[in-house]
Amino acid sequence: MFNINEVMKSEYRPATNSKSKSSYKLKLLFLAYKIVLLILYDSIIALFKKFNPKKPKNISKKLALVTGGGNGLGRCICFRLAHEGCDLAIADIDFKAACQTAAEIQEKYKTVCKPYHCDVTDKNAIYKLKNDIESEMRGVDILVNNAGLLYMSNFLTCNVDDIERTVSVNLTSQMLMSRIFLTGMIDRKYGKIMTICSIASVVGGPTLAVYSATKRGLDGFMRSFADELLVTGNDKFIKLTSVYPDFMNTRQEITETLDSIRHFLPRLTPEKVADDAVKGMMRKKKFVYCSKITSFYFASRYMTKSSKKYIATRVMNISHFYK
Ligand SMILES: NC(=O)c1ccc[n+]([C@@H]2O[C@H](COP(=O)([O-])OP(=O)(O)OC[C@H]3O[C@@H](n4cnc5c(N)ncnc54)[C@H](O)[C@@H]3O)[C@@H](O)[C@H]2O)c1
């Protein structure tokens, strides 16, 4: 492990190749043999798991913190978690909406539910949020990193401040939240962290350069984070779930933008995505793909340039982004 500040201050040292080529080749061959065996073993286990899905774990009385829980998908996740008997802390920059959601949930489910004002891009605000929740409620068992901005733009002319803000809300904040709340989860030997990625984590497209970069970054973060929990043994009690929704009808501006591009694929409801997400988390699923046409997205990675251009210009209508 190296200290990034010390490395940047010291003089640049080019790497030297210390390994002899012959022993390297032999080791590589042996490693390839072991990997083939592991893949075989993993395939058998995956097949077994497919036909014997895990039973959902009871999360009643756990304390869940949902970022951006005042509106849209976050609000629906709060209701879905309350339905499972969770107590809730709702953190949102839109405090009025957080209060409204908290009041409705308390009325409907009689669970403990508190609203918190927090801008999740501000690390000091996150530390304060943690202290406030721990003193007014208790330690967070379930963290739902949902707050995000669906930013669609012409990258060639977009506002640079918007790039910074999108990266900060969609990517940096999720790492800060996870890092700051993880310590308590490890101490208490219980934790679930759910992250709302997007189908844009799987495939990008015109108008989505910045958004897709943040969501793809999140996917990379969650996969590497899971591996770190695995090698340290913390994966036994800290479970991660990444959720990949297709476009949803949430904020009106989002719906209007999506309508304007003649998006030809069916749009999801946030209630359905919240249901899939919470059920997936309770079944300890690492990945929850909410769209039935996910395989279309995977396939579109391999489209030719002309097919991509045809879909972008003839099937969808995105010309107004590029005037
Ligand atoms: N709407 C879609 O089509 C779609 C598709 C795929 C993924 N997603 C993802 O789902 C998540 C929720 O999206 P949504 O459509 O419900 O959005 P939304 O705009 O309806 O709601 C987002 C909520 O997050 C809050 N928020 C925004 N910035 C914040 C900040 N800095 N600190 C705290 N709270 C903040 C907002 O006040 C709002 O309550 C996002 O991560 C988004 O990227 C959305």
The ligand as an SDF file (V2000), in Angstrom:
LIG
                    3D

 44 48  0  0  0  0  0  0  0  0999 V2000
  -35.4640    8.0810  -13.3700 N   0  0  0  0  0  0  0  0  0  0  0  0
  -34.8270    7.2180  -14.1370 C   0  0  0  0  0  0  0  0  0  0  0  0
  -35.2070    6.9940  -15.2900 O   0  0  0  0  0  0  0  0  0  0  0  0
  -33.6350    6.4420  -13.5840 C   0  0  0  0  0  0  0  0  0  0  0  0
  -33.1390    5.3460  -14.3340 C   0  0  0  0  0  0  0  0  0  0  0  0
  -32.0860    4.6050  -13.8230 C   0  0  0  0  0  0  0  0  0  0  0  0
  -31.5140    4.9480  -12.5940 C   0  0  0  0  0  0  0  0  0  0  0  0
  -31.9950    6.0190  -11.9100 N   0  0  0  0  0  0  0  0  0  0  0  0
  -31.3590    6.3400  -10.6340 C   0  0  0  0  0  0  0  0  0  0  0  0
  -32.3010    6.1880   -9.5960 O   0  0  0  0  0  0  0  0  0  0  0  0
  -31.9730    7.0710   -8.5180 C   0  0  0  0  0  0  0  0  0  0  0  0
  -33.2050    7.8760   -8.1340 C   0  0  0  0  0  0  0  0  0  0  0  0
  -33.6090    8.6230   -9.2570 O   0  0  0  0  0  0  0  0  0  0  0  0
  -35.0430    9.2950   -9.3720 P   0  0  0  0  0  0  0  0  0  0  0  0
  -35.4650    9.1740  -10.7860 O   0  0  0  0  0  0  0  0  0  0  0  0
  -35.9180    8.8150   -8.2880 O   0  0  0  0  0  0  0  0  0  0  0  0
  -34.6370   10.8320   -9.1330 O   0  0  0  0  0  0  0  0  0  0  0  0
  -35.5180   12.0130   -8.5150 P   0  0  0  0  0  0  0  0  0  0  0  0
  -34.9250   13.2600   -9.0500 O   0  0  0  0  0  0  0  0  0  0  0  0
  -36.9730   11.7720   -8.7130 O   0  0  0  0  0  0  0  0  0  0  0  0
  -35.2340   11.9100   -6.9440 O   0  0  0  0  0  0  0  0  0  0  0  0
  -33.9150   12.0460   -6.4620 C   0  0  0  0  0  0  0  0  0  0  0  0
  -33.9560   12.4520   -5.0040 C   0  0  0  0  0  0  0  0  0  0  0  0
  -32.5860   12.6380   -4.6000 O   0  0  0  0  0  0  0  0  0  0  0  0
  -32.4900   13.8900   -3.9100 C   0  0  0  0  0  0  0  0  0  0  0  0
  -31.1260   14.4400   -4.0780 N   0  0  0  0  0  0  0  0  0  0  0  0
  -30.5750   14.9250   -5.2010 C   0  0  0  0  0  0  0  0  0  0  0  0
  -29.3380   15.3800   -4.9430 N   0  0  0  0  0  0  0  0  0  0  0  0
  -29.1210   15.1800   -3.6290 C   0  0  0  0  0  0  0  0  0  0  0  0
  -28.0300   15.4460   -2.7650 C   0  0  0  0  0  0  0  0  0  0  0  0
  -26.9100   16.0370   -3.2150 N   0  0  0  0  0  0  0  0  0  0  0  0
  -28.1240   15.0950   -1.4570 N   0  0  0  0  0  0  0  0  0  0  0  0
  -29.2540   14.5000   -0.9900 C   0  0  0  0  0  0  0  0  0  0  0  0
  -30.3170   14.2340   -1.7490 N   0  0  0  0  0  0  0  0  0  0  0  0
  -30.2570   14.5700   -3.0640 C   0  0  0  0  0  0  0  0  0  0  0  0
  -33.5430   14.7770   -4.5600 C   0  0  0  0  0  0  0  0  0  0  0  0
  -33.9090   15.8710   -3.7300 O   0  0  0  0  0  0  0  0  0  0  0  0
  -34.6710   13.7760   -4.7680 C   0  0  0  0  0  0  0  0  0  0  0  0
  -35.4790   13.6860   -3.6130 O   0  0  0  0  0  0  0  0  0  0  0  0
  -30.8040    7.9070   -9.0100 C   0  0  0  0  0  0  0  0  0  0  0  0
  -29.5970    7.3890   -8.5280 O   0  0  0  0  0  0  0  0  0  0  0  0
  -30.8860    7.7720  -10.5170 C   0  0  0  0  0  0  0  0  0  0  0  0
  -29.6420    7.9800  -11.1490 O   0  0  0  0  0  0  0  0  0  0  0  0
  -33.0510    6.7720  -12.3720 C   0  0  0  0  0  0  0  0  0  0  0  0
  1  2  1  0
  2  3  2  0
  2  4  1  0
  4  5  1  0
  4 44  2  0
  5  6  2  0
  6  7  1  0
  7  8  2  0
  8  9  1  0
  8 44  1  0
  9 10  1  0
  9 42  1  0
 10 11  1  0
 11 12  1  0
 11 40  1  0
 12 13  1  0
 13 14  1  0
 14 15  2  0
 14 16  1  0
 14 17  1  0
 17 18  1  0
 18 19  2  0
 18 20  1  0
 18 21  1  0
 21 22  1  0
 22 23  1  0
 23 24  1  0
 23 38  1  0
 24 25  1  0
 25 26  1  0
 25 36  1  0
 26 27  1  0
 26 35  1  0
 27 28  2  0
 28 29  1  0
 29 30  1  0
 29 35  2  0
 30 31  1  0
 30 32  2  0
 32 33  1  0
 33 34  2  0
 34 35  1  0
 36 37  1  0
 36 38  1  0
 38 39  1  0
 40 41  1  0
 40 42  1  0
 42 43  1  0
M  CHG  2   8   1  16  -1
M  END
$$$$
